[in-house]
């Protein structure tokens, strides 16, 4: 029905083939409370296979309808916490939908792939294997919060096609290595994807895509494996699921069910993946015939009944027929009182089982709220203070900040790196806790987790799911050149999920930290493959306002003001860019530079000229700013050139300020006569430089039209024309040729 009445949109095949699997989980396996979707001690079900969303929505609505009919006392009092039959009118509908019944029933706009706007859904899933990684992140959060022996179980629904992305193998490795025994993957093995009816090898028959079958892949990664020959036989399904709950060897489990995509739908295999019967066609009528017999009703509507005067489908008429058709479901449930009562009894039993378990957070569990409280500190905490003349790294100072926050929270931060824990200094985040890597059985107090090795993809998915669970902050680190791109999909889905949850239920975002380490040209010895100026462009101002914050400190002293400001802002994603080499802490006061605390505004005036001065300079990035302060500035002062110098430390934090405060910090007339110097790409600077001439004169790593070569930082900066001497020459040329005033006039015009 959902596919028919969108009309003709969605993925019916996998929703059908996984139906009895999910029924078993919802009505037999899980311990949860239908009346409280957010109960912290409850088991979870997560659709890693986001394309099965219509199956999720249909099952949720049927469950609600059974309770409405046979046990209304089980339902939550808040309509937002329910997914009703009426809400199915919103399947794949935009929130701006204005059809009469959608408005009358206050139907939820149900996303084409699941999102946390739906009750009992913790994650946005469906994109290239991210759902498996983030769902296992939920299991990590539950295992750490409650201890593995009493941890809520996370039931993960996926298909064999969903196992083929590389990040899924990485995620399975993470779960097996960490002994996430509270994770159960329910694998709908129907052998059909969009393009193939033979995804995996099956016995002696080669697969079109991969030469493993799902059982082998799971066993390879140290999962328990339970084989179900017929995923439509409730006897086999329920026995397998109960057996999975009995296993207590500390390892995750995959139950592999053999099914047929599009079972009893009338279209099977790959043809049913993203397509189905024509609108109100004979095929559709044949598919709903068993329901009609059960309800003792007939279906008389035709496609012509749903058309307007122009011959096109009329959304209002389609909606009316859809609601009439859903009414058949309602009446069927009401007539089948024994069936409804039996299923309602199972829902009551799920709540009773949960109550009987008496789950509570383990002794010593971290308190994520303490992280946010610690971030409220007005001044840099004593252990994090740096004095002029000291030498340290941006990455090292970030590690110390994470360590401080983790100790304050009792371990609410769990960190990982792509085989770079020590190199990127994120290892320090776990230094106050047990050494080694987290293992739910043998090393549960460690705060570092091995995410499959050199695996930014899965690492970001797992840690975003950990953050979404709500009791932790996940921190992942790698070269900025890699993690900004490879973690982007997970970060985007996490931001989508956080926004959906906030809009539906008013919850604050749950940050996930994406550490873009070894950022920029100061990693020059590794060459252009690693010393990449492009990652900031992938993230900065590339998310809806408030969902993501990038941080571009230049001085280690700025790390605490920026991280604390970002945590206070509570975005879904925080992405600090930190460099590798050691830096000497500048005596800002002696040089007439603004204090580091000013960095928390996102943009600040590092140095003030007398009046408008000779022009305005905007700096972004540690390498070029150190080169300016230590190399170019003394030469400019010797020449008598007086500039207003601004630093960009977070475009998004600046955007959160009131417009009047923004103008007071960085007046428009200064942006009109500004040029920039950045260690990142030109587009990241264009919003700060209003004139075309200013943008033309802005210095950036690609200004000379090629990727830069290898070598120590000072040589790579010199090759790019970004070292102190080159900056000085570019600035003096700009000033001496009188361009500043002309740029101001050009921008004003």
Protein Blocks (a to p, Z undefined) as FASTA:
>chain_A
ZZmmmgopajfklmmmmmmmmmmmmmmmpgcdfklmklmkbccdddfblmlmmmmmmmmm
mmmmmmmmmommlpcfblklpccfklmmmgoiafklcbfklmmnopacddfbdcfkbghi
abdchiehllmmmmmmmmmmmmmmnopklgccddddddfklmmpmklmmmmmmmmmnopa
kbccddddehpafkbccfbaehjaccfkbccdfklmmmmnopacdddfblkbmklmmmmm
mmmmmpcghpacdddddddehihnlpacjllmmgccdehifklmmmmmmmmmmnopacfb
dfklmpcfkopacfklmmmmmmmmmmmmmmmmmmmmmlmmmmmmmmmmmmmmmmmnopac
dehiacfklmmmmmmpmbdcfklpccehiacdfklmmmmmmmmmmmmnoopaccddehil
mmnommmmmmmmcehjddfklmmmbcbdcehiaafklmmmmmmmmmmnopaccdddddfk
lmmmmmmmmmmmmmmmmmmmmmmnopacdddddddeheajklmmnojmlmccklmmmmgo
pacehjaccdddfbfklmmmmmmmmmmnopabdcddddfbdcddddfklnopacfklmmn
opacfbacehjljbdcddedjklmmmmmmmmmmmmmmnopacdddddfbfklmmmpcfkl
mmmmmgfklmmmpccddfbdfklmmmmpmbfklmmmpccfklnopacdeddfklmmmmno
pafklmmmmmmmmmmnommmmmmmmmmZZ
